[in-house]
Amino acid sequence: MKIGILQAGHLAEPIQDSVGGDYDHLYSQMLAPFGIKTETWDVVDGVFPDSVDAAEGWLITGSKYGVYDGFDWIAQLEDFTRAAYAAKKPMVGICFGHQLIAQALGGRVEKFDGGWNVGQTSYDWNGTPVSLNAWHQDQVLTAPEGATVEGTSDNCAIAFLDYGHGAFSIQPHPEFEDSEIAQLIDVRRGVVPDNLLNAAEARLPAANDNAKLAEHIATRLKEARHG
């Protein structure tokens, strides 16, 4: 199965140097054990697929931008998302991608009054506790009509969304391990409040459920393709 990665942002250069690539590299590594191949389109730089049929499914990455920012590529990505959803293409959104799918399909995304969520965070995923790394200030505050909230945290009420035929999105980052969080703490000082960064740093090293989410994402993508 080939999944198209719609790269909506770039990792900071120190993190790219450390992991040997950008967001798409992390997702390719995450999905490769499940027999999923990837191809990347840098939508943040205006590079889009010719059609929703250019891949069997789609994954929208994280980004430093807000989905409400008035860039042409964001509006184009929303159009592409609606077309992919209408075509019942399997689709996954992570962080910015989670917010983008929600906004494109009629939800509401804003900066959260409660501030940033950074580092290891506990989520309730359909009654099962999972630990994943978060890094965001924006949140989905109103889910699109017909979407089901599958995961929440104490500081993020709409953290996992299921849209039915093949679309699934989550606010946290199942591609981020301790090393990426440690580097984000370093490069984001001055942007994220120090007390939150220090608290996230104090939680390192921390076990996570990345593997569980990776398996779920891969399974959803494959099942949706055949659904």
C-alpha positions in Angstrom: 0.0 0.0 0.0 1.3 3.5 -0.8 0.3 6.4 1.4 0.9 10.0 0.3 2.4 12.2 3.0 1.1 15.8 2.8 3.9 17.6 4.5 2.4 20.7 6.1 5.6 21.9 7.8 9.3 21.2 8.4 11.0 20.0 11.5 13.6 22.4 12.9 17.0 21.8 11.3 18.7 20.5 14.4 16.0 17.8 14.6 16.2 17.0 10.9 20.0 16.6 11.3 19.5 14.3 14.3 16.8 12.0 12.8 18.1 12.0 9.3 15.1 13.7 7.6 11.9 15.6 8.0 8.4 14.8 9.2 8.0 12.4 6.2 11.1 10.4 7.3 9.6 9.8 10.8 6.2 8.7 9.4 7.9 6.5 6.8 9.8 4.8 9.6 6.6 4.5 11.6 4.6 2.8 8.9 7.3 0.7 7.2 7.0 -2.3 9.6 3.4 -2.7 8.4 4.2 -2.9 4.7 3.2 0.7 3.9 5.3 2.7 1.5 5.1 6.5 1.3 5.6 9.3 -1.2 5.8 12.9 0.0 4.3 16.1 -1.3 5.6 19.3 0.4 2.2 21.1 0.4 3.7 23.7 2.8 5.9 24.7 -0.2 3.0 24.6 -2.7 3.7 21.1 -4.0 0.4 19.1 -4.3 -0.6 15.8 -5.9 -2.3 16.0 -9.2 -5.4 14.2 -7.7 -6.6 12.3 -4.7 -5.9 9.1 -6.7 -2.1 9.7 -6.7 -1.9 7.5 -3.6 -4.1 4.9 -2.0 -4.4 7.0 1.2 -3.2 10.2 2.8 -1.4 11.4 5.9 -1.3 15.1 6.9 1.6 16.0 9.1 2.3 18.5 11.9 3.3 22.1 11.2 4.3 25.3 13.0 1.4 27.1 11.3 -2.2 27.4 12.4 -4.9 26.1 10.2 -6.6 29.5 10.4 -3.5 31.3 8.9 -4.5 32.8 5.6 -2.0 31.0 3.3 -3.1 29.8 -0.1 -1.6 26.4 0.5 -3.8 25.8 3.6 -7.0 26.6 1.6 -5.8 24.3 -1.2 -5.0 21.6 1.4 -8.6 22.0 2.8 -10.0 21.5 -0.7 -7.8 18.5 -1.3 -8.9 17.0 2.1 -12.6 17.5 1.3 -12.1 15.8 -2.1 -10.2 12.9 -0.6 -12.9 12.4 2.1 -15.7 12.5 -0.6 -13.7 9.9 -2.5 -13.6 7.8 0.6 -9.8 7.7 0.6 -8.1 6.5 3.8 -6.8 9.6 5.6 -4.9 10.3 8.8 -4.2 13.6 10.4 -1.5 14.3 13.1 -1.5 17.5 15.2 -1.9 20.2 12.5 -3.3 17.5 10.3 -5.9 16.6 13.0 -6.9 20.3 13.1 -6.9 20.7 9.3 -9.2 17.8 8.7 -11.6 19.0 11.3 -11.6 22.6 9.9 -12.0 21.3 6.3 -15.0 19.2 7.3 -16.8 21.9 9.3 -15.2 21.9 12.8 -13.7 24.8 14.7 -10.0 25.2 15.6 -8.6 28.0 17.8 -5.8 28.7 20.1 -6.7 27.0 23.4 -7.3 29.4 26.4 -5.5 26.9 28.6 -2.2 27.3 26.7 0.3 24.8 25.4 0.4 21.1 25.8 4.0 19.8 25.6 5.7 16.5 26.3 4.3 13.2 27.5 0.6 13.4 28.0 -2.0 10.9 29.2 -5.0 10.3 27.1 -8.2 8.3 27.5 -8.6 6.4 24.2 -12.1 4.8 24.2 -11.6 3.9 27.9 -8.0 2.8 27.5 -5.2 5.0 28.9 -2.4 5.8 26.5 0.7 8.0 26.8 1.8 10.0 23.8 3.9 13.1 23.2 2.0 16.4 22.6 3.3 19.7 21.2 0.5 22.2 20.4 -1.3 25.3 21.5 -4.1 25.1 18.9 -7.0 22.6 19.4 -10.1 21.4 17.8 -12.8 23.1 19.9 -15.8 21.9 18.0 -15.8 18.6 16.1 -17.4 18.4 12.6 -20.9 17.0 12.4 -20.8 13.2 12.2 -17.3 12.9 13.7 -16.8 10.8 16.9 -14.5 11.9 19.7 -12.5 8.8 20.6 -9.8 10.3 22.8 -9.4 13.0 25.3 -6.9 14.4 27.9 -7.3 16.7 30.9 -6.2 19.6 28.7 -7.6 18.6 25.3 -11.2 17.5 25.0 -11.0 16.5 21.3 -7.7 14.7 21.0 -8.8 11.8 18.8 -11.5 11.9 16.1 -13.0 9.2 13.9 -14.8 10.2 10.8 -16.1 6.9 9.5 -15.0 5.7 6.1 -11.3 5.8 6.5 -10.6 9.1 8.2 -8.9 9.2 11.6 -7.0 12.0 13.3 -5.1 12.6 16.6 -3.7 15.7 18.3 -0.6 14.1 19.8 2.6 13.0 17.9 3.1 9.2 17.7 6.2 9.8 15.6 8.0 11.7 18.4 10.2 9.8 20.8 12.1 11.3 23.8 14.9 12.5 21.7 12.6 14.7 19.5 10.9 16.1 22.6 14.2 16.9 24.2 15.3 18.8 21.1 12.0 20.6 20.7 12.4 21.8 24.3 15.8 23.3 23.4 14.7 24.9 20.1 11.4 26.3 21.4 12.6 28.1 24.5 11.4 31.7 24.2 8.2 30.5 22.4 6.7 28.1 24.9 6.7 29.1 28.6 9.7 27.9 30.5 7.7 26.3 33.2 6.0 24.0 30.7 9.2 23.1 29.0 10.9 22.4 32.3 8.0 20.2 33.4 8.2 18.3 30.1 11.9 17.9 30.5 11.4 16.5 34.0 9.2 13.8 32.6 12.0 12.5 30.4 12.8 9.7 29.8 9.2 8.4 29.6 7.5 5.3 28.2 5.0 5.9 25.4 2.4 4.1 23.4 3.7 5.1 20.0 3.8 1.5 18.8 0.2 1.0 19.7 -0.9 4.1 17.7 1.3 3.2 14.8 -0.3 -0.2 14.5 -3.8 1.3 14.8 -3.1 3.9 12.1 -1.7 1.2 9.8 -4.6 -1.0 10.4 -7.1 1.8 9.8 -5.4 2.7 6.5 -5.5 -0.8 5.2 -9.0 -1.6 6.3 -10.3 1.6 4.8 -8.7 0.8 1.5 -10.6 -2.5 1.3 -13.8 -1.1 2.9 
